[in-house]
Amino acid sequence: MSLRTLAVALQARKLKKMIDWSGALPVHIAIMMDGNGRWATKRGLPRTAGHFAGMQAMRETIRLCHQIGLPYLTLYAFSTENWKRPAEEVDFILSLVHQFVTDSTIREFHDANIRIRFIGDLSYFSEGMRRIMNEAASMTRANTGMTVNFAMNYGGRSEIVHAVKSVIEVGMEEITPEAFESYLYTSGCPSPQLVIRTSGEQRLSGFLLWQCAQAELWFTKEMWPSFNKPLLYQALYDYQSRRMKVGS
């Protein structure tokens, strides 16, 4: 074990003891996995290397959230703005999505009773990409453990417009917040209580605009590929501390 690995493990152990695991903890965490390209650039690597490292961090974060018993996790995997990036970078990101959905990871999550969902306007993706997404979602649909939402080609404003159009189509006479939420991509999931964003940026960038109205926001300067157990525990500890102040 390297000194860095040991230091991370000790920090995680210390933070874990500080959290009241029987107290106020979020039921739903949403994460903006930001900074893959900058992580790679700082290390003299191509941006694609950052996206690959980010996928590994995503896998480990899902496993960790499952271990701590988190019921719902939403990951901002591909925004509507990501199409504006260079074509080669977009193609690489989508190839990582394809790899993630078709490798043994989904089977691992299925065996762990994790439900996988893809939310957003999926019509922009190729038929082949939509097919493998549907296969992963179908395979895990009956699972009753943690639900993981992958926000793909997602934009908060577009989601609200889509929901409004759906409400108009069904001719809903009385529109309540609860009824409206049933037409959002996240229908069936509680709103996130905690939003985490990496890379030092401190804005929502259109992520779950309706759902995050009452969420606690937590930011870190660390880039997404560097996200680890101590950072998640720190976010949970800070969330719990804020909630205790609200209740006092």
N, C-alpha and C positions, 0 to 999 in steps of 0.2 A: 504493500500500500504506500503510495507516494505521500509526501508531507502535505500536499494540497488536498488530496483525497481525505487524509486523516483530519485536516483542519475543517473541511466541509462536514464530515461526519460528526465531529465534536460540536460544531456550531448547530447542526440540526438537532442533536441530542439535547443541547441546552435550551433551544427554542421550544422543542416538543414538551419539555417539562414546564415551560411557562404558560402553555395553553391549557385552559380549563376545558377538557374534552367532553365534559358533561354539561358545559354551559352553552352560551349563545354562539352558534357556528352557522355559517351560511349553508342553505340547502342547495343553492344553485350558484356556481361561480362561472363567470364569463371571462375569457382571456383573449386579449389582443396580442398575438404573437408577432411582435414588431422588432425589426432590427437585424434580420438575417443577413442582408446584403452588407450593411455597415460592419457587422461582426467579422465578415470575411475580408472586407477591404482593409480593416485595421490590422489584419494578420497577413496582408499581402497575398490573399487568396482570391480566386474568382468569386463573384457573387453567388454562383451556383453552389459553391462549397458551403456557403452560409445557409442556403436553403436546405441542403442535405443535412447539415448539422441541426438545423431547426426541426427537421422531421424526427430526428433521434430524440431531441428534447421533448417534442410533443408526445412521443410514445411513452417516455419515462414519466411525464406529467400525468398522463391518463392513468398509468399504473399506480402512481402515488395517490392520486385522488380516489381511486378505487380502494386502495389500502386503508385510507382514513375514513372510508364510508360515505363519501360525498354522493348524494343522490343524482345531481344534475351538473353537467359540465358543458359549456358551449365554447367552441374554439373558432376564432375568426381566421379561417384558413385561406380564403380567396375572396377579395372584395371586388365590387364592380369596377373600381378604379385600377385594379391590377392589370386589366387588359391594355392599359396605356403604356405598360413597360415594354422594353424591347422584345420582339417576337421570340428570340432565342431564349430569353429568361422566362417568358410565359410558358413556352413549350417545356422547359425543364421543370418548372413548378408543377405543371399538369402531369408530367411523366412521374414525378414523385407521388402525386396523388394516386395515379394508376398503380404504382408499385406498392404503396401503402394498402390500398384496397385489395390487391390480389395476392399479397404475400401472406405469410403465416400469422401476422399480427391480428388480423380480423378473426381468424380461427381461435387464437389465444383469448381475445376479448369475448368471443362467443362462449367459450368454455368457462370464462369467469363470470358469465351471466350479465355481461354488459350489452346494452342496447345501443346500436349505432343508427344515427339519423343524419341525413344531408338536407340542409335547409337553405333556401335562397331560390333564385330564378335559374333552375338547372337546365332550362331550354337552350341556353347558349352553348352548352357542352355537346360534344359529339355523341352520336347514338351509342357508340361503344363505351364511352365514359359513363353515360347515363345508365347503361345496362349494368356495369359492374357496381355502380353505386346502389342501384336498386337491389342487386343480388346480395350485397352486404347488409343492406337495411332489412331485406326480407328474411335473411338467415337469422338475424338477431332480434326480430320484431317482438317475439314472445318473451324475451328476457326481462327479468324483473329487478335486476340490479341497477347499477348506475346507468343513466342515459347520457350519451355523448352526442351533442349536436355539432356537426361540422358545417359552419356557415360558408357556403360556396357560391360565388358570384352573388354575394350578398351586399345590399345597401339598405340602410335603415329607411330612407325616404321612399325608395322603391317598394319596400315591404309594406309601408303604410298605404301607399297608392294602390298596391295590389289588394290589400284588405278592403279599402274603400270601394273599389270596383266590385269585389265579391259581395259586399253588403248591398250595393245597389242592385246587383243581379238577382239576389234572392228577395229583394223588396222588403227588407227588414223594417217594420213599422216603428219599433222602439229601440233606439240604439243606446246601449249602456256600455261602459268600459268593459265589463265582463263579457258581454256578447261580442263586442268588437274584437277582443283578444282571441276569440275562437277562430278568427280569420287570419291571424298572424301566422308566420311560418313556425313559430314556437308553440303553437296551440298544444295544450296538454302539459306544458311545462310551467312551473311557477316562475315568476320574474326573478332575475338574478339579484342576490343581495350584495354581491361583491364582484366588481369588475377590476381585473388586473391588466395593466398595460406595461410592457417592457420598452426599453430603448430611450427612456427619458422624455418621450412625448407625453403631453398632458392634455389630451382631448379625446373625444369619443370617435371622431372620424366616421360618423354615421352608423356606429355599431349599436344595434338594439336600442334605438332611440326611444321607442315607446316603453319597452320592457325595463329600461334602466332608470326610469324616472326617480325612483327612491333608492337606488343602489349606492353603496359606498364605493368610492373610486380609490384605487391603490396603484401608485406608479413607482417604477424602479428605473434607474439609469442603465441597468444591465441589459444587454441585448438578449433576444430570445434564446439563442443557442446556449447561453450561459445560465439560463433559468434552472434552478435546482431545488432540492428539498428545503434548505434553509430559507430561501426566498419565499417559497410557498408558506412555510410555517410563520415567517415574519408577517406576511400578508394576513394570515389567519389571526395571529396575535393582535395585530393592529386593528383588524376588524372587530375582534372581540372587545378590545379596549374602548373603541368608539361606541359600540352598542351599550356597554356598561355605563358610559357617560350619559347617553341618551336616556337610559332607564333610571338614572339617579336623580 
